[in-house]
Amino acid sequence: MLRKVKIENGLIQGLPAADPKITSFKGVPFAAPPVGQNRWRAPQPASDWEGTLLAYEFAPISMQATPGVNKDDFYSREWHVDPDIPMAEDNLYLNVWTPASSEDEKLPVYVWIFGGAFQYGYTAEMEFDGERLARRGAVVVTLNYRLNSFGFLAHPELTAEAPDAPTNFGLLDQRAGIEWVKRNIAAFGGDPENITVGGQSAGGASVMHQLTAPQNDPLFHKAVVLSGMFKNVYGNSGIPGSGRTLSQVEEEGVKFFDFLGVASLAEARELDGEYLRQKALEYEKFWGPVIDKQFVMGDVFKLFLENKRLMVPVMLGRTSSEFFSVPDVSSLDEFEKMARETFGSDADDYLNLCRFESGNLEDVKERASVSTIEYAIRVAGQANSDSGSDTPLYYYNFDPEIPGWDNPGTFHSADLWFFFETLAKAWRPFTGKHYDLARQMSNYLGNFISSGDPNGDDATGEAMPTWEPYTSDSPYGMVFGDQAEFVKEEPDALMDFLVRMYFKND
């Protein structure tokens, strides 16, 4: 087993995972600490070290609200369980799980970006353990990045200082981590020419940003976007607060400096990191990706549709209970006005599909509600087909019964337990059918990481249900219910209408 490896900055020592065939390396620096003069600056190269770095523990999490404080909070019960987890501004570290016995194995590589609305989250979350995917023959990397105001502040002084990297430091951290993997992963038995980048929620949105950022050479070769492609039928796309222009966020940065009581960037960089964290929480503003025309070139959803992205295979999907687009109206008159303003001459068709004639506003709004992510994926699938691209998209819907006293449904992020096959770490009373489903979902993901095609055999030796690419002629996907099943079912009439209207009205 590869327990000790030499990377660009020195030697590191790992530990056997629970499965001794896997070695884990935790807390490996991929960039210099983003503190002092490196605060609000693109990530800088890590320094070399003498001797052997003992990569035995996760590094501190990024500055954010303390996890696990409110025990009534859903995700504090689910996995943000430890309010004493170390936290620091010095947080640009990554973790590696490898099954390799030698450096020359050229195993496929999976780089994982966690979610958390760009405000919170960390690689040490228990559901992200890379061991089970590593057992399927992949080298798994989970990387950290700066969040909230530490990762996405903009200010006129920052733009003047570094016009080529004025903001989006969290996204630049991710890019630096992927570049580190490209340079170093061969030491862990990984293949730098077979890298998949994946993420969920804001991590999935981050993958969208990495796909659509200006590229010189392709850094990765496949992408996984779990609950990270958004398009609201009745409003703006994207995670709330993201997609603002540089000038807008610069203005917010000026206000933030006033709130901090500083008159310059130099003064702001001298502030204690914990003080800055507390003040940022008190400020209560969303900090997320900024259209800076340097790294984020525009609306990433539109860029994806226009093939202004790395043209690589993409696995993407959703859970059945998360994120619905619902008309923001309070009367039938407002609903009809919205319909006619949105759909013009096609409004009557829309009103009929929503059974507007019933006169019951709540029923009409319920019929008008559609999955924000399903809609985005179907629009993307149509655009991919219409462009003549042969780059495959693989769509899934996660819809099993999720046990627990709270009857949570397929809540946002529930699929993470399954794709990483980490159900045994959950408090939920998962049973045999859940473990069978998790094994298959992790198999599909492992196959996709390996080849860009999720299909293959189960551990039983039997072929798993065939997962076909999504196209306009075959707008189908894999349904992960109580078992995996590829369902050839057309989208309902309203969804079909909305997808057609997107292209007619765009």
C-alpha positions as CSV (number, residue, x, y, z in Angstrom):
1,M,0.0,0.0,0.0
2,L,1.1,3.6,-0.6
3,R,1.5,4.8,3.0
4,K,4.2,7.4,2.2
5,V,4.4,9.4,-1.0
6,K,6.5,12.3,-2.3
7,I,4.6,15.3,-3.7
8,E,5.8,18.6,-5.0
9,N,6.3,20.2,-1.5
10,G,7.7,17.2,0.3
11,L,7.0,13.8,1.8
12,I,3.6,12.9,3.4
13,Q,2.6,9.9,5.5
14,G,-0.9,8.5,5.4
15,L,-2.8,6.0,7.5
16,P,-4.7,2.8,6.7
17,A,-8.4,3.5,6.3
18,A,-11.0,1.2,8.0
19,D,-10.3,-1.0,5.0
20,P,-6.5,-1.5,5.2
21,K,-6.3,-1.8,1.5
22,I,-7.1,1.9,1.3
23,T,-4.7,4.6,2.5
24,S,-6.0,8.0,3.6
25,F,-4.0,11.2,3.6
26,K,-5.8,14.1,5.4
27,G,-4.9,17.7,5.8
28,V,-2.5,18.0,2.8
29,P,-1.8,21.7,2.0
30,F,-2.4,22.6,-1.7
31,A,-1.9,26.4,-1.3
32,A,-0.4,28.9,1.1
33,P,-2.5,29.9,4.1
34,P,-4.9,32.7,2.9
35,V,-4.2,34.9,5.8
36,G,-2.6,38.4,6.3
37,Q,-1.7,39.7,2.9
38,N,-3.1,36.6,1.3
39,R,-6.6,37.3,2.6
40,W,-8.9,38.1,-0.3
41,R,-6.2,37.1,-2.8
42,A,-6.0,34.4,-5.3
43,P,-4.5,31.2,-3.8
44,Q,-0.7,31.3,-3.7
45,P,1.7,28.3,-3.9
46,A,2.2,26.2,-0.8
47,S,5.7,26.2,0.8
48,D,8.0,23.2,1.0
49,W,8.5,21.4,4.3
50,E,11.3,19.4,5.8
51,G,10.9,15.8,6.9
52,T,7.6,14.0,6.6
53,L,4.2,15.6,7.0
54,L,1.9,13.4,9.0
55,A,-1.4,13.5,7.1
56,Y,-3.5,11.9,9.8
57,E,-6.3,14.4,10.5
58,F,-8.6,16.7,8.7
59,A,-7.4,20.3,8.7
60,P,-9.6,23.0,10.2
61,I,-12.8,23.9,8.4
62,S,-13.3,27.3,6.7
63,M,-14.5,30.3,8.6
64,Q,-18.3,30.0,8.9
65,A,-21.2,29.8,11.4
66,T,-20.3,27.3,14.1
67,P,-21.9,23.9,13.1
68,G,-23.9,21.8,15.4
69,V,-25.0,24.5,17.8
70,N,-28.7,24.4,17.2
71,K,-29.7,20.8,17.8
72,D,-33.2,21.5,16.4
73,D,-31.7,22.4,13.1
74,F,-32.2,19.6,10.5
75,Y,-28.6,19.5,9.2
76,S,-27.2,19.7,12.7
77,R,-29.0,16.4,13.4
78,E,-28.0,15.0,10.0
79,W,-24.2,15.7,9.8
80,H,-23.2,19.1,11.1
81,V,-23.0,17.5,14.6
82,D,-19.8,18.8,16.2
83,P,-19.7,22.4,17.4
84,D,-16.1,21.8,18.6
85,I,-14.7,21.0,15.2
86,P,-11.5,23.1,14.6
87,M,-12.1,26.2,12.4
88,A,-9.4,28.6,11.1
89,E,-8.7,31.0,8.3
90,D,-5.8,28.8,7.3
91,N,-7.9,26.2,5.6
92,L,-6.6,25.4,2.1
93,Y,-6.0,21.7,2.5
94,L,-7.3,18.5,0.8
95,N,-7.7,14.9,1.6
96,V,-6.9,11.8,-0.5
97,W,-8.0,8.2,-0.3
98,T,-6.2,5.8,-2.6
99,P,-6.4,2.0,-3.2
100,A,-3.1,2.0,-5.1
101,S,-0.1,-0.2,-4.1
102,S,2.3,1.6,-6.4
103,E,2.6,5.0,-8.2
104,D,2.2,3.5,-11.7
105,E,-1.4,2.2,-11.5
106,K,-3.0,5.2,-13.3
107,L,-6.3,4.9,-11.5
108,P,-9.2,7.2,-12.2
109,V,-9.5,10.3,-10.0
110,Y,-12.5,11.9,-8.4
111,V,-12.2,15.4,-7.0
112,W,-15.1,16.3,-4.7
113,I,-16.4,19.9,-3.9
114,F,-18.8,20.1,-1.0
115,G,-21.9,22.2,-0.9
116,G,-23.4,24.6,1.7
117,A,-24.7,27.6,-0.3
118,F,-21.1,29.0,-0.4
119,Q,-21.6,30.0,3.2
120,Y,-20.7,26.8,5.1
121,G,-19.6,23.2,4.7
122,Y,-16.4,21.2,5.0
123,T,-14.6,18.1,3.9
124,A,-14.8,16.5,7.3
125,E,-18.5,16.0,7.0
126,M,-19.1,12.3,7.8
127,E,-21.0,11.6,4.6
128,F,-18.1,12.5,2.4
129,D,-15.8,9.7,3.5
130,G,-14.0,8.6,0.3
131,E,-13.2,5.1,1.3
132,R,-16.1,3.3,-0.3
133,L,-15.5,4.9,-3.7
134,A,-11.8,4.2,-3.4
135,R,-12.7,0.5,-2.9
136,R,-14.1,0.7,-6.4
137,G,-10.8,1.6,-7.8
138,A,-10.8,5.4,-7.8
139,V,-8.4,7.8,-6.1
140,V,-10.8,10.2,-4.2
141,V,-9.8,13.8,-3.3
142,T,-12.0,16.1,-1.2
143,L,-10.8,19.7,-1.2
144,N,-11.6,22.7,0.9
145,Y,-12.2,26.3,-0.2
146,R,-12.9,29.7,1.3
147,L,-16.6,30.6,2.0
148,N,-18.9,33.6,2.5
149,S,-17.1,37.0,2.9
150,F,-13.7,35.3,3.1
151,G,-14.2,33.7,-0.3
152,F,-16.4,36.1,-2.3
153,L,-15.8,39.6,-1.1
154,A,-15.3,42.3,-3.8
155,H,-14.1,45.8,-3.3
156,P,-12.7,48.5,-5.6
157,E,-9.3,48.2,-3.9
158,L,-9.2,44.5,-4.5
159,T,-10.0,45.1,-8.2
160,A,-7.3,47.7,-8.5
161,E,-4.8,45.5,-6.8
162,A,-5.5,42.3,-8.9
163,P,-7.8,43.1,-11.8
164,D,-7.3,39.5,-13.2
165,A,-8.5,38.0,-9.9
166,P,-10.6,40.6,-8.1
167,T,-13.0,38.2,-6.3
168,N,-14.4,34.6,-6.4
169,F,-11.5,33.4,-4.2
170,G,-13.4,30.3,-3.2
171,L,-13.8,29.3,-6.8
172,L,-10.1,30.0,-7.4
173,D,-9.3,27.8,-4.4
174,Q,-11.2,25.0,-6.1
175,R,-9.3,25.6,-9.3
176,A,-6.0,25.6,-7.5
177,G,-7.0,22.3,-5.8
178,I,-7.8,20.7,-9.2
179,E,-4.5,22.0,-10.6
180,W,-2.7,20.5,-7.6
181,V,-4.4,17.2,-8.3
182,K,-3.3,17.4,-12.0
183,R,0.4,17.9,-10.9
184,N,0.5,15.5,-7.9
185,I,-2.0,12.7,-8.2
186,A,0.3,10.3,-10.0
187,A,2.2,10.0,-6.7
188,F,-0.9,8.4,-5.2
189,G,-1.4,6.0,-8.1
190,G,-3.9,8.3,-9.9
191,D,-4.1,9.2,-13.6
192,P,-3.9,13.0,-14.2
193,E,-5.4,12.4,-17.6
194,N,-8.6,10.8,-16.1
195,I,-10.0,13.3,-13.6
196,T,-13.7,13.7,-12.7
197,V,-14.8,16.8,-10.8
198,G,-18.0,16.4,-8.8
199,G,-20.0,18.4,-6.2
200,Q,-23.5,18.7,-4.7
201,S,-25.7,21.8,-4.2
202,A,-23.3,24.8,-4.1
203,G,-20.6,22.2,-4.8
204,G,-22.6,21.2,-7.9
205,A,-22.9,24.8,-8.8
206,S,-19.2,25.1,-8.3
207,V,-18.7,22.3,-10.9
208,M,-20.8,24.4,-13.3
209,H,-18.5,27.3,-12.7
210,Q,-15.4,25.1,-13.2
211,L,-16.9,23.8,-16.4
212,T,-17.7,27.2,-17.8
213,A,-14.6,29.1,-16.6
214,P,-12.0,30.2,-19.2
215,Q,-9.8,27.2,-19.9
216,N,-6.4,26.9,-21.4
217,D,-5.9,23.1,-21.1
218,P,-8.7,20.8,-19.9
219,L,-8.0,20.2,-16.2
220,F,-10.6,17.4,-15.9
221,H,-12.4,15.0,-18.2
222,K,-15.9,14.3,-16.7
223,A,-18.2,16.1,-14.3
224,V,-20.8,15.2,-11.7
225,V,-23.4,17.9,-10.8
226,L,-25.7,16.7,-8.0
227,S,-28.6,19.1,-7.2
228,G,-26.4,21.9,-8.6
229,M,-28.1,23.0,-11.9
230,F,-30.8,25.5,-11.3
231,K,-33.4,27.4,-13.4
232,N,-36.4,28.9,-11.7
233,V,-39.4,28.9,-14.1
234,Y,-40.8,32.0,-12.4
235,G,-37.7,33.9,-11.5
236,N,-33.9,34.1,-11.8
237,S,-31.7,31.1,-12.0
238,G,-29.0,30.0,-9.7
239,I,-28.4,29.8,-6.0
240,P,-30.0,32.9,-4.3
241,G,-27.6,35.8,-4.2
242,S,-25.1,34.4,-6.8
243,G,-24.5,35.8,-10.3
244,R,-24.3,39.4,-9.3
245,T,-21.9,41.7,-11.2
246,L,-18.6,42.9,-10.0
247,S,-19.7,46.5,-9.6
248,Q,-22.7,45.4,-7.5
249,V,-20.6,43.3,-5.1
250,E,-17.9,46.0,-5.0
251,E,-20.6,48.4,-3.6
252,E,-21.5,45.8,-1.0
253,G,-17.8,45.5,-0.1
254,V,-17.5,49.2,0.5
255,K,-20.5,49.0,2.9
256,F,-19.0,46.0,4.6
257,F,-15.7,47.8,5.2
258,D,-17.8,50.6,6.7
259,F,-19.5,48.1,8.9
260,L,-16.2,46.7,10.0
261,G,-15.0,50.2,10.9
262,V,-12.0,50.1,8.5
263,A,-11.0,52.7,5.9
264,S,-8.8,50.6,3.6
265,L,-8.0,47.1,2.4
266,A,-4.8,47.2,4.3
267,E,-6.7,47.8,7.6
268,A,-9.2,45.1,6.7
269,R,-6.4,42.6,6.2
270,E,-5.0,43.4,9.7
271,L,-8.2,42.4,11.4
272,D,-8.3,39.3,13.5
273,G,-9.9,36.4,11.5
274,E,-12.3,35.5,14.3
275,Y,-13.4,39.1,14.7
276,L,-14.0,39.2,11.0
277,R,-16.0,36.0,11.1
278,Q,-18.2,37.3,13.9
279,K,-18.8,40.6,12.1
280,A,-19.6,38.8,8.9
281,L,-22.2,36.7,10.6
282,E,-23.7,39.9,12.2
283,Y,-23.7,41.6,8.8
284,E,-26.1,38.8,7.5
285,K,-25.4,39.2,3.8
286,F,-25.0,36.4,1.2
287,W,-21.6,36.2,-0.5
288,G,-21.4,34.0,-3.5
289,P,-20.0,33.8,-7.1
290,V,-19.6,37.1,-8.9
291,I,-19.7,37.8,-12.6
292,D,-16.3,39.3,-12.8
293,K,-15.5,38.6,-16.5
294,Q,-12.3,37.0,-15.4
295,F,-13.3,33.6,-13.9
296,V,-17.1,33.8,-14.0
297,M,-18.0,35.0,-17.5
298,G,-21.7,35.2,-17.1
299,D,-24.8,33.1,-16.2
300,V,-23.3,29.6,-15.9
301,F,-26.5,28.0,-16.9
302,K,-26.7,29.9,-20.2
303,L,-23.0,29.3,-20.8
304,F,-23.6,25.6,-20.4
305,L,-26.6,25.6,-22.8
306,E,-24.4,27.5,-25.4
307,N,-21.7,24.8,-25.1
308,K,-19.3,27.5,-23.7
309,R,-17.9,24.8,-21.4
310,L,-15.7,21.8,-21.3
311,M,-17.5,19.4,-23.5
312,V,-17.1,16.4,-21.2
313,P,-19.6,13.7,-20.1
314,V,-21.8,15.0,-17.2
315,M,-23.8,13.0,-14.6
316,L,-26.5,15.2,-13.1
317,G,-29.7,14.9,-11.1
318,R,-31.8,15.8,-8.2
319,T,-33.8,14.5,-5.2
320,S,-37.6,14.3,-5.8
321,S,-38.5,16.6,-2.9
322,E,-36.1,19.5,-3.3
323,F,-36.5,23.0,-4.8
324,F,-39.7,23.7,-6.6
325,S,-40.5,26.7,-8.8
326,V,-43.9,28.1,-7.5
327,P,-45.6,31.2,-8.9
328,D,-45.3,34.1,-6.5
329,V,-48.9,35.3,-6.7
330,S,-51.7,35.8,-4.1
331,S,-54.8,35.8,-6.3
332,L,-56.2,34.3,-9.5
333,D,-55.9,37.7,-11.2
334,E,-52.2,37.9,-10.4
335,F,-51.7,34.3,-11.6
336,E,-53.4,35.1,-15.0
337,K,-51.4,38.3,-15.3
338,M,-48.2,36.4,-14.6
339,A,-49.1,33.8,-17.2
340,R,-49.8,36.3,-19.9
341,E,-46.7,38.3,-19.2
342,T,-44.5,35.2,-19.2
343,F,-46.1,33.1,-22.0
344,G,-47.7,35.7,-24.2
345,S,-49.8,34.1,-27.0
346,D,-49.3,30.7,-25.4
347,A,-50.7,31.7,-22.0
348,D,-54.1,30.0,-22.6
349,D,-52.3,26.7,-23.1
350,Y,-50.5,27.2,-19.8
351,L,-53.6,28.2,-18.0
352,N,-55.4,25.1,-19.3
353,L,-52.5,22.9,-18.2
354,C,-52.8,24.4,-14.7
355,R,-56.6,24.0,-14.7
356,F,-57.1,27.7,-14.1
357,E,-60.8,27.3,-14.8
358,S,-61.2,25.4,-11.5
359,G,-61.0,28.8,-9.6
360,N,-59.1,27.3,-6.7
361,L,-55.9,29.3,-6.4
362,E,-54.0,26.8,-4.2
363,D,-54.8,23.9,-6.6
364,V,-53.8,26.0,-9.6
365,K,-50.4,27.0,-8.0
366,E,-49.8,23.4,-7.0
367,R,-50.3,22.2,-10.6
368,A,-48.0,25.1,-11.8
369,S,-45.2,24.0,-9.4
370,V,-42.3,22.2,-11.0
371,S,-38.9,21.0,-9.9
372,T,-36.4,23.7,-10.5
373,I,-33.6,21.2,-11.1
374,E,-35.6,18.9,-13.3
375,Y,-36.6,21.8,-15.4
376,A,-33.0,23.0,-15.7
377,I,-31.8,19.6,-16.7
378,R,-34.4,19.0,-19.3
379,V,-33.7,22.4,-20.8
380,A,-30.0,21.5,-20.8
381,G,-30.7,18.1,-22.3
382,Q,-32.7,19.7,-25.1
383,A,-30.0,22.3,-25.8
384,N,-27.3,19.6,-25.8
385,S,-29.3,17.6,-28.4
386,D,-30.2,20.6,-30.5
387,S,-26.5,21.6,-30.8
388,G,-25.7,18.3,-32.3
389,S,-23.3,17.4,-29.5
390,D,-22.5,13.8,-28.9
391,T,-21.3,14.6,-25.4
392,P,-23.5,12.5,-23.1
393,L,-25.6,13.7,-20.2
394,Y,-26.8,11.2,-17.6
395,Y,-29.9,12.2,-15.6
396,Y,-31.2,10.7,-12.4
397,N,-34.0,11.3,-9.9
398,F,-33.4,10.1,-6.3
399,D,-36.7,8.9,-4.9
400,P,-36.5,6.2,-2.3
401,E,-38.3,6.1,1.1
402,I,-36.0,7.8,3.7
403,P,-36.6,6.4,7.2
404,G,-36.7,8.4,10.4
405,W,-39.1,9.7,13.0
406,D,-39.2,13.1,11.1
407,N,-40.5,11.6,7.8
408,P,-38.2,13.9,5.8
409,G,-38.9,12.8,2.3
410,T,-36.0,12.8,-0.2
411,F,-34.6,16.0,1.4
412,H,-31.9,18.1,-0.3
413,S,-28.6,16.2,0.1
414,A,-30.1,12.9,1.1
415,D,-28.5,11.2,-1.9
416,L,-25.0,11.9,-0.5
417,W,-25.3,9.0,2.0
418,F,-26.0,6.8,-1.0
419,F,-23.5,7.9,-3.6
420,F,-20.6,7.8,-1.0
421,E,-22.1,4.6,0.5
422,T,-21.8,6.0,4.0
423,L,-25.2,5.0,5.3
424,A,-23.7,3.3,8.3
425,K,-22.6,6.7,9.6
426,A,-26.1,8.1,9.7
427,W,-28.5,8.0,12.6
428,R,-31.3,7.0,10.3
429,P,-32.6,3.4,10.5
430,F,-31.6,2.4,7.0
431,T,-32.4,-1.2,6.2
432,G,-31.3,-3.7,3.6
433,K,-33.0,-2.1,0.6
434,H,-31.2,1.1,1.3
435,Y,-27.8,-0.5,1.5
436,D,-28.5,-2.4,-1.8
437,L,-29.5,0.9,-3.5
438,A,-26.4,2.7,-2.1
439,R,-24.2,-0.1,-3.4
440,Q,-25.6,0.3,-6.8
441,M,-25.6,4.1,-6.8
442,S,-21.9,4.1,-5.7
443,N,-21.2,1.5,-8.5
444,Y,-22.8,3.8,-11.1
445,L,-20.8,6.7,-9.8
446,G,-17.6,4.7,-9.7
447,N,-18.1,3.5,-13.3
448,F,-18.7,7.0,-14.5
449,I,-15.6,8.2,-12.7
450,S,-13.6,5.5,-14.5
451,S,-14.9,5.8,-18.0
452,G,-17.6,8.5,-18.4
453,D,-20.2,5.7,-18.7
454,P,-22.1,4.7,-15.5
455,N,-23.0,1.2,-16.7
456,G,-21.5,-2.0,-15.5
457,D,-22.0,-5.0,-13.3
458,D,-23.0,-5.2,-9.6
459,A,-20.8,-6.9,-7.1
460,T,-23.1,-9.9,-7.6
461,G,-21.7,-10.2,-11.2
462,E,-25.1,-9.3,-12.6
463,A,-25.5,-6.3,-14.9
464,M,-27.1,-3.3,-13.3
465,P,-30.1,-1.7,-15.2
466,T,-28.8,0.1,-18.3
467,W,-28.5,3.9,-17.8
468,E,-28.9,5.6,-21.2
469,P,-27.9,9.2,-22.0
470,Y,-30.5,11.9,-21.9
471,T,-31.5,13.2,-25.3
472,S,-34.4,15.1,-26.8
473,D,-35.5,11.9,-28.5
474,S,-35.0,9.9,-25.2
475,P,-35.7,12.3,-22.4
476,Y,-35.4,9.6,-19.8
477,G,-33.4,9.1,-16.6
478,M,-32.4,6.6,-13.9
479,V,-34.8,6.6,-10.9
480,F,-33.2,5.6,-7.7
481,G,-36.3,4.4,-5.8
482,D,-36.3,1.4,-3.6
483,Q,-34.1,0.0,-6.3
484,A,-32.4,1.4,-9.4
485,E,-34.6,1.5,-12.5
486,F,-34.2,3.3,-15.8
487,V,-37.7,4.7,-16.5
488,K,-38.7,5.5,-20.0
489,E,-41.4,8.0,-19.2
490,E,-42.0,11.2,-21.0
491,P,-42.1,14.4,-19.0
492,D,-45.6,15.5,-18.1
493,A,-47.5,18.0,-20.3
494,L,-46.7,21.0,-18.2
495,M,-42.9,20.3,-18.1
496,D,-42.9,19.6,-21.8
497,F,-44.7,23.0,-22.4
498,L,-42.3,24.9,-20.1
499,V,-39.2,23.4,-21.9
500,R,-40.6,24.4,-25.3
501,M,-41.4,27.9,-24.0
502,Y,-37.8,28.3,-22.7
503,F,-36.4,28.0,-26.2
504,K,-39.3,30.0,-27.8
505,N,-38.9,32.9,-25.4
506,D,-35.2,32.9,-24.8
